[in-house]
């Protein structure tokens, strides 16, 4: 019987950086394993690398702690960057004018897929057999 593959999601909203800049970093790690992606992002000299790294680490933590997946089998199945809300601001210019600009934000969606950790055998059966053996040894004294 083949191991079933599960998908876990992490969604980071409102990253204060333009989606075009974040998607450049996201394209470096799209489709890789989580371990490879974290190493690549550690050595990427872009500000967006920190946000993408945090999102991947969050998805990996959700998968291992909340869903019981094996951390060694995790791979990035989906990594999408979408536009967030834009804040309209104005910059002062000469002659009392105000020039408009927008502060852009991004949303990062990460889906990580992997297989479940193998279940350990229950230790209660061993403990019960050890307790049953101890009284037999005491009677032989």
Order of alpha helices (4+ residues) and beta strands (2+ residues): beta-alpha-alpha-alpha-beta-beta-beta-beta-alpha
